[in-house]
Amino acid sequence: MFKKYTPDHFDKHHYLKAPVGFYLLLIVLLRPYIIWIMSVANRANGTVLIEFMYPNKNDFIIGLVTGVGALLVGIFFSLRRDQAYDWLPRFWRLSKWLLLLSLVADMLLLFWVIKNAHYGFKPQHAGVFLALLTCGGYLFRSTRLRDFFADWPEDVLKGYKPPEKP
């Protein structure tokens, strides 16, 4: 599976590096959390950014809920190392499906926000729609991302038995 990658695709611990698209995918899906952090940092007009993207307060809260799957994947990614918790590799391999669930929920929320705006065109909604479509295509078509989710750092010496001498 990893024969198609050069040594530059691996980090110093010989694990497959995260593709740049993975980080962009997390940024798009964690958009409500990023907007929330930016609005908290801006004390003067904190709610302007939230109201620009989410005119209804409930839509913003639902947006935070839809990003939980991507937030969990980000947490799993930060814990991705050898000698991690025993339950973590199983959940890491399911991360692609968590991202897909979060993406579908975010798309449904976007349709709900557009419906509540009486189907009026807003450039921010069009940009989010295009970003979500691009992320969905990347999630399904990227073999590098698939290999990244299949790779889990294993302890190299775990289960190693030296060859017996005849």
Contacts in CASP RR format, 6 or more apart in sequence:
PFRMAT RR
TARGET T0000
AUTHOR 0000-0000-0000
METHOD contacts of the structure
MODEL  1
MFKKYTPDHFDKHHYLKAPVGFYLLLIVLLRPYIIWIMSVANRANGTVLI
EFMYPNKNDFIIGLVTGVGALLVGIFFSLRRDQAYDWLPRFWRLSKWLLL
LSLVADMLLLFWVIKNAHYGFKPQHAGVFLALLTCGGYLFRSTRLRDFFA
DWPEDVLKGYKPPEKP
1 147 0 8 1.000
1 150 0 8 1.000
2 16 0 8 1.000
2 147 0 8 1.000
2 151 0 8 1.000
5 16 0 8 1.000
5 147 0 8 1.000
9 16 0 8 1.000
9 17 0 8 1.000
10 16 0 8 1.000
10 17 0 8 1.000
11 17 0 8 1.000
13 81 0 8 1.000
13 82 0 8 1.000
13 153 0 8 1.000
15 80 0 8 1.000
15 151 0 8 1.000
15 153 0 8 1.000
16 147 0 8 1.000
16 148 0 8 1.000
16 151 0 8 1.000
18 77 0 8 1.000
18 148 0 8 1.000
19 142 0 8 1.000
19 144 0 8 1.000
19 145 0 8 1.000
19 148 0 8 1.000
21 138 0 8 1.000
21 142 0 8 1.000
21 145 0 8 1.000
22 77 0 8 1.000
22 145 0 8 1.000
22 148 0 8 1.000
24 135 0 8 1.000
25 70 0 8 1.000
25 99 0 8 1.000
25 135 0 8 1.000
25 138 0 8 1.000
25 139 0 8 1.000
26 70 0 8 1.000
26 73 0 8 1.000
26 74 0 8 1.000
27 34 0 8 1.000
28 131 0 8 1.000
28 132 0 8 1.000
28 135 0 8 1.000
29 67 0 8 1.000
29 69 0 8 1.000
29 70 0 8 1.000
29 99 0 8 1.000
29 102 0 8 1.000
29 103 0 8 1.000
29 106 0 8 1.000
29 135 0 8 1.000
30 67 0 8 1.000
30 70 0 8 1.000
30 71 0 8 1.000
31 53 0 8 1.000
31 106 0 8 1.000
31 128 0 8 1.000
32 54 0 8 1.000
32 60 0 8 1.000
32 63 0 8 1.000
32 64 0 8 1.000
32 66 0 8 1.000
32 67 0 8 1.000
33 64 0 8 1.000
33 67 0 8 1.000
33 71 0 8 1.000
35 49 0 8 1.000
35 50 0 8 1.000
35 53 0 8 1.000
35 54 0 8 1.000
35 60 0 8 1.000
36 50 0 8 1.000
36 60 0 8 1.000
36 64 0 8 1.000
38 49 0 8 1.000
39 46 0 8 1.000
39 47 0 8 1.000
39 48 0 8 1.000
39 49 0 8 1.000
39 50 0 8 1.000
40 46 0 8 1.000
42 48 0 8 1.000
42 49 0 8 1.000
50 60 0 8 1.000
52 124 0 8 1.000
53 60 0 8 1.000
53 124 0 8 1.000
54 60 0 8 1.000
54 63 0 8 1.000
54 113 0 8 1.000
55 113 0 8 1.000
55 116 0 8 1.000
55 117 0 8 1.000
56 113 0 8 1.000
56 116 0 8 1.000
59 109 0 8 1.000
59 112 0 8 1.000
59 113 0 8 1.000
59 116 0 8 1.000
62 109 0 8 1.000
62 112 0 8 1.000
63 106 0 8 1.000
63 109 0 8 1.000
65 105 0 8 1.000
66 102 0 8 1.000
66 105 0 8 1.000
66 106 0 8 1.000
66 109 0 8 1.000
67 102 0 8 1.000
67 105 0 8 1.000
67 106 0 8 1.000
68 102 0 8 1.000
69 98 0 8 1.000
69 99 0 8 1.000
69 101 0 8 1.000
69 102 0 8 1.000
70 98 0 8 1.000
70 99 0 8 1.000
70 102 0 8 1.000
72 91 0 8 1.000
72 95 0 8 1.000
72 98 0 8 1.000
73 95 0 8 1.000
73 98 0 8 1.000
73 99 0 8 1.000
73 102 0 8 1.000
76 88 0 8 1.000
76 91 0 8 1.000
76 92 0 8 1.000
76 95 0 8 1.000
77 95 0 8 1.000
79 85 0 8 1.000
79 88 0 8 1.000
80 88 0 8 1.000
80 92 0 8 1.000
80 152 0 8 1.000
80 153 0 8 1.000
81 153 0 8 1.000
82 153 0 8 1.000
82 154 0 8 1.000
82 155 0 8 1.000
82 156 0 8 1.000
83 155 0 8 1.000
84 153 0 8 1.000
89 152 0 8 1.000
92 149 0 8 1.000
92 152 0 8 1.000
93 149 0 8 1.000
93 150 0 8 1.000
93 152 0 8 1.000
95 149 0 8 1.000
96 139 0 8 1.000
96 145 0 8 1.000
96 146 0 8 1.000
96 149 0 8 1.000
99 139 0 8 1.000
100 136 0 8 1.000
100 139 0 8 1.000
103 132 0 8 1.000
103 135 0 8 1.000
103 136 0 8 1.000
103 139 0 8 1.000
106 132 0 8 1.000
107 129 0 8 1.000
107 132 0 8 1.000
110 125 0 8 1.000
110 128 0 8 1.000
110 129 0 8 1.000
110 132 0 8 1.000
113 125 0 8 1.000
114 120 0 8 1.000
114 125 0 8 1.000
117 125 0 8 1.000
138 145 0 8 1.000
139 145 0 8 1.000
END
